[in-house]
Amino acid sequence: MAANGIGRFDDAIVLGERMIAINPLCIVCYPQLLDSYILTGDFEKAEELQRRRIALVDDFGGYTNLAHVLVAAGRPGEALEIYERMAEEHKLQGVFEAYEAEWLVTSAMALHDLGRIDEAAERVALRESKPDQWLAFHLVKYYAHIGDKDMTLALIRKIKKSDADFFGSVVWDPNFAFLHDSPEWPQWSRDAGLDEESLAAIEFEIPDFGD
């Protein structure tokens, strides 16, 4: 959603809630609104929304996003339970493999938050032993989550070389706030057109729905 991309989360929520109110079966609308809730720290609404989405389509991707919400909400035990159950149920069906990188990293975050540091590191090492194009994208979120500044910065530099738009996907993420004082952050923001001056020049208004 464009409003999320420029940090207009309140507007994004208004638009997202409106879209789902008009069409509750708009499955692609749910993750956009989910991002808005997570970015504003409204994990209660995020969880409720995602469970509504799962009630419509009971699929693996839905539980992936639910696990993300639970980790962000400080409920790593519940997130890990979902991970273990879904991995067991879907591994033999070949579904788990498509989401393996994301799930391994999400579960590593949960393990780390539960104080099971060695297990988290082992799970990340397992992911690193199976490199794919999404490896750095997922791992950078893990290292940001655990507050490893050097590894997070190193991976952002690596990803930006092949994906110039990547920075826009993490600039508003609270997990990356500890990097805001890094010398490179202001320049990355300018490069992405997300510095204060560029954002102030954007004209963005949502319509008056007249409800």
N, C-alpha and C positions, 0 to 999 in steps of 0.2 A: 504494500500500500504506500502510495507516494507520501502521505502525511507522516507515516512512521519514518520514512527515509530522511525527512528534513526536521525530525524532532518534534513534530506537532502531534503529540500522542493523544491529547484530549480530543482534537478534531478527528483523529484516526478512530478513536473509540466511538464517537458519535456516528461516523460513517459506517463503521463495521457493524455496530448494533443495528443500524438502520437497514443495512443489506440483509442481515439475517432475519430481522423482523418481517421484511418483505418476502423473503424466500428462505425459510428454515432449512430447506433441502440443498441450499447452495454450499456444498461441501468445501469448495475452494475458498469460501469466505471465512471459514472458521480459523484456519491458521493465521490469517492476517490480523484478525481481531485478537487472537491468542497472543501474538507478539506484542500488541499494544498493552494488554493487561500485564504481561510479564515485565515489559520495559517500565511500566509505572509502578511495579511492585504490588499489584492487586492480584495476589496469588489465589485468593478465594474465588474471585470471578473467573480467573484463568482455569482453575480446576473444574469449576461448574460447567464452563463452556466446553472444555475438552471432554468431559463425561457425556454431555449432550451430543457431541459429535460422535463419540464411540457408540452411543445408543442408536445413532442413525446408520453408521458403518462400522461394524466391529472388526477392524482390520489392524494389522501389525503397526502401520504408521501412526494410527491413533494412539496406541499405547506408548509408542516412542515419544510422542509429544507430551503425553501425560507424565511419563517418567521425568522429562525435562522440567515440567512444572513442579513436581514434588521435590526434586533436588533444589531448584531455585527457592522453594518455599521452606527449605530447611527440614525436609522430611526424607532424608536419604534412605532410611530403613524401608519405607514403603516403596520408594523408587527401585531399590534393589530387589525387593520381592517381585515386582512386576517384571523386571529384567530376567530374573531367574526362571520365572514361570513361562514367560513368552519364549525365551530361548529354548526351553525344553519342549514346549508344545510345537514350535515351528521349525526346529532344526531339521527334523527328518523330512519336512515338506519342501525344503529348499528356500523357504521365505526368509529365514534368518540371515542367510549369507548376504542378501542385498542390503541389509541394514547393519551388517556386522560392525563396521567401523564406528558408526554412530552409537550403537548399543554398547560396545566395549568401552568407549570413552565415557559415556553417560554413567555406566556402572562403576567405572574407575572413580569418577567424581563422588558417587555415593559412598564407595568404600573409603575414600579419603576422608570424607566428612564424618564417617563413623569411627574414625581413628584407626582404621585398618590400612595403614600407610603402605606397608610392604605389599599387601595384596593389590592395592591400587597401582603401585609401580609395576608389579608383575603383569597386570592387565594391559597397561600402556605399552610395556615392552612387547607383549604379544601382538598388539596392533602394529607396532613399529617393525616387527619381523615380517609383516605382510603388507608392504607398502602398496598404495594405490593412489589414484589422483586426488582422493578426498582425505588422504592421511593428514597433511598439514592443517587442512581446514578444521578437522575435528580436534586434533591435538592442541591447536592453539587455544581452543576454548577450555580444554582441560587445564593447561598450564596457567591460563588467566584465572580460572576458578580457584586454583590452589595458591595463587599469588606468586608464581615464579616469574619475576619480571624479565630476567635475562632470556629465558626460553621463549616467553611470549613475544618479546620484541624480535628475537631472531626468526621466529616462525612468521611473524607479520612481514618482515623484510623479504623472506623467501616467497611467500604467497603473492605479494604485490608485484613481483617480477613477472609472474605469469597471469595474474588476475588483478588488473588495475582497479576494478570495482569492489574488490574484497573489503577494503577499509570501511566502505559505507555500511557493511553488514555488522560491524563491531563497534563503530564509533559511539553509538548510544547505549551499548550493552553495559550495565553497571559493573559487570565483572572486569571490565577493562578500564574502569575509572582510575585505578592506581597507576596507569600509564600516562595520565594527562600531564604530568610534570616532566615527561621525557622530552628531550630536545627535539626529537623527530615528530612528535605529535602535532604541533601547530602546522608544520609543513604538509604533513599527510592530510590534515583537515583542509588546508587550502587546495591541495591537489585534487581532493574529492569534491570541492565546492561546498564544504560543510563548515567553514569557518564563520565566525559571527558576522562579518561584513557580507559574505555571500548569502548567508541565510536571511539577513535583513532585507536583501534586495529581492527576495522571492515573494511574489504576490500569490497568496493562497487563501481562498475563502470557501467555506462550505455553504451550501444553500440553506435558506430558511425553509424547513420542511413544513412549517405551519401547523404542527401538531398541538 
